[in-house]
Amino acid sequence: MATTAPALFGPEILDGKLYSGGWTAAGERLVTREPATGETLAEVGAAGPDDVRRAAQAAAEAQPAWGGADPHERAAVLLRAAEVLQANADELVSWIIRETGSIPPKADFEIDLATSELREAAALAPRVRGEAIPQPDGTLSIAQRVPIGVVGVITPWNVPLVLGMRSVAPALALGNAVVLKPDPNTPVAGGLSFARIFEEAGLPEGVLHVLPGGADAGQALCSAPEVGMVSFTGSTAAGRKVGATCGEHLKKVALELGGKSSFIVLEDADLDAAASSGAWGSFLHQGQICMASGRHLVHEKVAAEYLEKLAAKAANLPVGNPAAEQVALGPLINERQFEKVSSIVSDTIAAGAQVLAGGEGNAPYFPATVLAEMRPDMRGWREEIFGPVAPVMTFSDDDEAIALANDTEYGLSNAVFTSDLARGRRIAGSLRSGMAHINDQTIHDDARVPFGGVGASGNGGRFGGEANLEEFTQWRWTTERATPARYPF
Ligand code: NAD
């Protein structure tokens, strides 16, 4: 990582501004606070529905020139953006740690993956194709992928750089203009950093707008007539509302939503490796990851040993301010999230779950928690917790494990630990989810793969690699005749 780059954010930029046709003063301010200390990190501009509508119009005006530019020129902007991101990695890592409460390795992971998203998107730009459909009369009939126009991107706070970049980069690369609305908890890491990166990379003004704001700004994006597609990442509850508004306005919507992923441990698994993977899957970023291992299903023959190893690991994970000390778990993002996690855990314990580690937090911190003796009717088993909690249940054969894992409306990512690869493959093949991993945990991403879920985890859209060609462009059919057509009347 280079440390000599000039700062991305001088005080003038973060002083009540939005990025919409350059840096403009907003009518309202949004305070971004450090979850660990409550300290104010910055006051940025807060966008309302009118700002969003204006931005959508301006983006629609800027898009044709950008969409019509040589794809290699667009690719060059994306590649420069990757360089700017890398050159300013230290500053961005610090924002991610302080705004999201994540530990440094998770922030580093965000920088690396966001860089890959930019490079993958650059490679995609010149690869847009079409096809010529043979016509007996010699008419030239062409179907081609063209930009959608303006793409609206709505993102959550938990992994803000990556979850924004996985839509912003391919949408821009494929010739669209973008209006990005990051979550109000992370307006810098998830929003204004994009503005600075692409500004430094030479993206023409007006092609990208960044508008930190709340649900009303998000809804305005869904209803703005100039926005042709909304790419939403967030909770299933908000995703349903986004989907409903986009449906009403007849626009394409990609929904990447919540999860309740299962981590299955068979009796032949390497239990030390399984416990380590299981801990990572449930406790990384305080469990605030859509693919977190929300259910541990362990074969009854090895359950006692696995629980002992997992609980020992959980009890030894230090919790604290990741900007000030070396910890494994940082703070939860805010008071609301702390209350939600506490309430699900205490209800689950009251319903009979056995606490083997953790169990109770001290806001904003919640320790790594292991709950045994789980039953399918318990809140901790049914609901997405979005906290550092590993609920564990036993099973007696493969069919029971599959049935328990599939007993959820979600379907994002699942995992199976076993020394028998063929058996693992059979089980993974029966799990209803967009992603599955054998001998690994549930949290994985890669800019080259089609990432996404089924059921309440998404509406079938996929981000990453080739899938982006489909996702961020649309078909257009044109015909040409050398001589005018003639009809009977
Ligand atoms: P959230 O749904 O509350 O907010 C996400 C974004 O949607 C924010 O920008 C928010 O301002 C906006 N929003 C909220 N209500 C809206 C509405 N009615 N209309 C338009 N926009 C609205 O989610 P969160 O709590 O910030 O994030 C956590 C959730 O996101 C979890 O459920 C997690 O599983 C999910 N998530 C999914 C993925 C994935 O790829 N599937 C990735 C990360 C997070």
Residues whose N, C-alpha, C, O or C-beta is under 5 A from the ligand:
A	BS01	NAD	I154 T155 P156 W157 K181 P182 D183 P184 G213 G214 A215 G218 Q219 T233 G234 S235 T236 A238 K241 V242 E256 L257 G258 G259 I289 C290 S457
